[in-house]
């Protein structure tokens, strides 16, 4: 059963999780569907998982992310999607950047089932350079263990009690091995393990080879791994980055004295320099290397 097609023809008020769950009970073999979102982007996902199912129903994924991310990639280069989940960020950018200079997409995901779905999504975009890497992006070679949250695979996390062994990936080594010279943007969302990924990319960050990082900062997730938001943001600062709030909710609640505009890729991104990070807060922030063109174009609003 093509559940995605059935949902798309329904008026939005009738698109409900319980409807999709009922259809899945009628056709349990129809769990994997092609999801279309953001006016033309496509990927393949398992809609028994509530995370991709929500975007099947809404047809829209995170416009705020693309408004920030796409301008950094308008001149081409490499995009690293660390914690790719089912690939909404990467395959949304594939669509958003259609017709521009080539971008090499590198998708890193610790969950093997999600990697299989990412490979199917990549096949929908045969002309695009997409590399799917099964691994835990961290600070040292070896292996890690993944605690799988079966009711929402994207919420799985690295833990000593994890049931699945995953090969480690150190970003400095990965980029060196592939002679990747320029990374305009890294998206980093790995359920609290972000500080270890930052440590594993220390050379690439400090040198400016990685020009910007869009990362989730979740106090609860970081605490589970023994880290804090302050230490995470400090590590980026030590590597030469300035960190900004860019999400609308943070800007509305923020300090107008810290407000700036970042001009990059023909866009003017509203932002606010991060001072103290609120305790127990969870949001996405943008870190820009001070040597980059974007950092040089930061101005007062």
C-alpha positions as CSV (number, residue, x, y, z in Angstrom):
1,X,0.0,0.0,0.0
2,X,1.3,3.5,-0.9
3,X,0.4,5.1,2.4
4,X,2.5,8.2,1.6
5,X,0.4,8.9,-1.6
6,X,-2.8,8.3,0.3
7,X,-1.8,10.8,3.0
8,X,-0.7,13.4,0.4
9,X,-4.1,13.6,-1.2
10,X,-5.9,14.2,2.1
11,X,-6.7,17.7,3.4
12,X,-4.2,18.6,6.1
13,X,-6.8,18.5,9.0
14,X,-7.4,14.8,8.2
15,X,-3.7,13.8,8.3
16,X,-3.2,12.1,11.7
17,X,-0.8,9.7,13.3
18,X,-3.6,7.4,14.3
19,X,-4.8,7.2,10.6
20,X,-1.3,6.1,9.5
21,X,-1.1,3.6,12.4
22,X,-4.5,2.2,11.3
23,X,-3.3,1.8,7.7
24,X,-0.1,0.1,8.9
25,X,-2.2,-2.4,10.8
26,X,-4.1,-3.2,7.6
27,X,-0.9,-3.4,5.6
28,X,2.1,-4.1,7.9
29,X,4.4,-4.7,5.0
30,X,4.0,-1.0,4.0
31,X,6.1,0.5,6.7
32,X,8.9,1.8,4.4
33,X,7.6,4.7,2.3
34,X,9.0,7.5,0.2
35,X,8.3,10.8,2.0
36,X,8.1,14.0,0.1
37,X,8.6,17.3,1.9
38,X,9.6,20.9,1.5
39,X,8.1,21.2,-2.0
40,X,10.1,18.5,-3.8
41,X,12.6,16.9,-1.4
42,X,12.4,13.1,-1.2
43,X,13.7,10.3,1.1
44,X,12.8,6.8,2.2
45,X,11.8,6.1,5.8
46,X,10.1,3.7,8.1
47,X,6.8,5.4,9.1
48,X,6.3,3.1,12.1
49,X,8.8,5.5,13.7
50,X,6.9,8.7,14.8
51,X,9.8,11.0,13.9
52,X,9.6,10.6,10.1
53,X,5.9,9.9,10.2
54,X,5.4,13.5,11.6
55,X,7.0,14.9,8.5
56,X,5.1,12.6,6.2
57,X,1.9,14.2,7.7
58,X,3.1,17.8,7.6
59,X,5.2,17.7,4.4
60,X,7.5,20.3,5.9
61,X,10.8,19.8,7.8
62,X,12.6,22.5,9.7
63,X,12.5,25.6,7.4
64,X,14.8,27.4,9.9
65,X,17.5,24.8,9.4
66,X,17.6,25.3,5.6
67,X,17.4,29.1,5.8
68,X,20.7,28.9,7.8
69,X,22.4,25.9,6.2
70,X,21.8,26.3,2.5
71,X,23.6,29.7,2.1
72,X,26.9,28.1,3.5
73,X,26.8,25.6,0.7
74,X,26.0,27.9,-2.2
75,X,29.6,27.8,-3.4
76,X,29.8,24.0,-3.2
77,X,32.1,21.9,-1.1
78,X,31.4,19.1,1.4
79,X,28.6,18.8,3.8
80,X,28.9,16.5,6.8
81,X,25.7,15.3,8.3
82,X,26.8,13.8,11.6
83,X,23.8,12.0,13.1
84,X,21.9,11.8,9.9
85,X,18.9,9.8,11.2
86,X,16.8,9.2,8.1
87,X,18.4,12.2,6.2
88,X,15.9,15.0,6.3
89,X,18.7,17.6,6.6
90,X,20.9,16.1,3.8
91,X,18.2,15.3,1.3
92,X,16.4,18.5,2.0
93,X,19.6,20.3,1.1
94,X,20.0,18.2,-2.0
95,X,16.7,19.6,-3.2
96,X,17.3,23.2,-1.9
97,X,20.7,23.4,-3.7
98,X,19.5,22.0,-7.0
99,X,21.2,23.8,-9.9
100,X,24.1,25.2,-7.9
101,X,27.8,24.1,-7.6
102,X,28.3,20.5,-6.7
103,X,28.1,19.5,-3.0
104,X,29.5,16.3,-1.7
105,X,27.2,14.9,1.0
106,X,28.7,12.7,3.7
107,X,26.0,11.1,6.0
108,X,27.2,9.5,9.3
109,X,24.8,7.3,11.2
110,X,25.4,4.8,14.0
111,X,22.2,2.8,13.5
112,X,22.7,0.2,10.8
113,X,18.9,0.0,10.0
114,X,18.9,3.8,9.4
115,X,21.9,3.5,7.2
116,X,20.1,1.0,5.0
117,X,17.3,3.5,4.6
118,X,19.8,6.3,3.8
119,X,21.2,4.2,1.0
120,X,17.8,3.8,-0.5
121,X,17.2,7.5,-0.2
122,X,20.6,8.1,-1.9
123,X,19.4,5.9,-4.8
124,X,16.6,8.4,-5.4
125,X,19.3,11.0,-6.2
126,X,21.6,9.1,-8.5
127,X,23.2,12.2,-10.0
128,X,24.2,13.5,-6.5
129,X,27.4,12.7,-4.6
130,X,26.1,11.0,-1.4
131,X,28.3,8.8,0.9
132,X,26.6,7.0,3.7
133,X,28.9,6.0,6.6
134,X,27.9,3.5,9.3
135,X,29.7,4.6,12.4
136,X,29.9,6.5,15.6
137,X,31.6,9.8,15.1
138,X,33.8,10.3,18.1
139,X,37.4,11.1,19.3
140,X,39.3,7.9,18.9
141,X,39.4,4.8,16.6
142,X,37.9,1.5,17.8
143,X,34.3,0.6,18.4
144,X,31.4,2.0,20.5
145,X,28.1,0.5,21.7
146,X,24.7,1.8,20.6
147,X,21.7,1.7,22.9
148,X,18.9,1.4,20.5
149,X,15.6,3.2,21.3
150,X,13.4,1.0,19.2
151,X,10.3,3.2,19.4
152,X,12.2,6.1,17.9
153,X,15.5,5.0,16.3
154,X,16.9,8.5,15.9
155,X,16.9,8.9,19.7
156,X,19.3,6.0,20.1
157,X,22.6,6.9,21.8
158,X,26.0,5.6,22.6
159,X,26.3,3.8,26.0
160,X,28.4,1.2,27.7
161,X,25.2,-0.9,28.0
162,X,24.4,-0.7,24.3
163,X,23.5,-3.9,22.5
164,X,24.9,-3.1,19.0
165,X,28.7,-2.6,18.3
166,X,29.4,0.3,16.0
167,X,32.8,1.2,14.3
168,X,34.2,4.5,15.4
169,X,34.8,7.4,12.9
170,X,37.3,10.2,13.7
171,X,36.5,13.2,11.4
172,X,40.1,14.4,11.1
173,X,41.1,11.0,9.9
174,X,38.1,10.6,7.6
175,X,38.7,14.0,5.9
176,X,42.4,13.4,5.5
177,X,41.9,9.9,4.0
178,X,39.5,11.4,1.4
179,X,41.6,14.6,0.8
180,X,38.5,16.8,1.6
181,X,40.0,20.3,1.5
182,X,37.0,22.4,2.4
183,X,33.9,21.8,4.5
184,X,31.6,24.8,4.5
185,X,29.2,23.2,7.0
186,X,28.9,20.3,9.5
187,X,25.5,19.4,11.0
188,X,26.2,17.8,14.4
189,X,23.4,16.1,16.3
190,X,24.5,12.9,18.1
191,X,22.5,12.7,21.3
192,X,25.0,14.3,23.7
193,X,28.2,12.9,22.1
194,X,28.9,16.1,20.3
195,X,32.0,17.0,22.4
196,X,33.7,13.8,21.4
197,X,33.0,14.5,17.8
198,X,34.5,18.0,18.2
199,X,37.6,16.5,19.8
200,X,38.0,14.1,16.9
201,X,37.8,17.0,14.4
202,X,40.1,19.3,16.4
203,X,42.7,19.8,13.5
204,X,40.0,20.4,10.9
205,X,38.2,22.8,13.1
206,X,41.2,24.8,14.3
207,X,42.6,25.1,10.8
208,X,39.4,26.4,9.4
209,X,39.0,23.5,7.0
210,X,35.6,23.2,8.7
211,X,34.1,26.6,8.3
212,X,30.9,26.3,10.2
213,X,29.0,23.9,12.5
214,X,25.3,23.7,13.0
215,X,24.8,21.7,16.2
216,X,22.3,20.6,18.7
217,X,23.1,21.7,22.3
218,X,20.9,19.7,24.6
219,X,21.7,20.0,28.3
220,X,20.0,16.7,29.2
221,X,21.6,14.7,26.4
222,X,25.1,16.1,27.2
223,X,24.6,15.3,30.9
224,X,23.9,11.7,30.0
225,X,27.3,11.5,28.4
226,X,29.1,13.4,31.2
227,X,29.3,16.8,29.4
228,X,27.8,20.2,29.7
229,X,26.7,22.9,27.2
230,X,29.4,25.3,28.6
231,X,32.2,22.8,28.0
232,X,30.9,22.0,24.5
233,X,30.7,25.7,23.5
234,X,34.1,26.3,25.1
235,X,35.7,23.6,23.0
236,X,34.4,25.3,19.8
237,X,35.7,28.6,21.1
238,X,39.1,27.1,21.7
239,X,39.1,25.9,18.1
240,X,38.5,29.4,16.8
241,X,34.8,29.5,16.5
242,X,32.2,32.1,17.5
243,X,28.8,30.7,18.5
244,X,25.4,32.2,17.7
245,X,21.8,31.5,18.5
246,X,19.9,31.4,15.1
247,X,16.5,29.8,16.0
248,X,13.6,32.2,16.1
249,X,12.5,31.2,19.6
250,X,15.9,31.9,21.0
251,X,16.1,35.3,19.1
252,X,12.7,36.3,20.4
253,X,13.7,35.6,24.0
254,X,17.2,36.9,23.6
255,X,19.3,40.0,24.3
256,X,19.0,42.7,21.6
257,X,22.4,44.0,22.5
258,X,23.9,40.7,21.2
259,X,22.0,40.7,17.9
260,X,23.9,40.5,14.6
261,X,23.4,39.7,11.0
262,X,25.6,37.1,9.3
263,X,25.9,37.6,5.5
264,X,26.7,34.4,3.7
265,X,25.8,32.9,0.3
266,X,23.6,35.9,-0.6
267,X,21.6,35.6,2.5
268,X,21.4,37.7,5.7
269,X,21.0,35.4,8.7
270,X,19.6,36.9,11.9
271,X,21.7,35.7,14.8
272,X,22.7,36.5,18.4
273,X,26.1,36.0,20.0
274,X,25.8,33.3,22.7
275,X,26.7,34.4,26.2
276,X,25.7,32.1,29.1
277,X,23.8,29.1,27.9
278,X,20.5,28.7,29.8
279,X,20.5,25.7,32.2
280,X,18.5,22.7,31.0
281,X,18.0,24.3,27.6
282,X,17.9,22.5,24.3
283,X,18.3,24.2,21.0
284,X,20.4,24.4,17.8
285,X,23.3,26.9,17.5
286,X,25.6,28.0,14.7
287,X,29.4,28.1,15.2
288,X,31.4,30.0,12.6
289,X,35.2,29.9,12.3
290,X,36.7,33.3,12.8
291,X,38.8,33.0,9.6
292,X,35.8,32.3,7.4
293,X,34.2,34.7,5.0
294,X,31.0,34.4,7.0
295,X,32.7,35.5,10.2
296,X,34.2,38.5,8.4
297,X,30.7,39.4,7.2
298,X,29.1,39.6,10.6
299,X,27.6,43.0,11.1
300,X,25.2,44.9,13.4
301,X,21.5,44.7,12.3
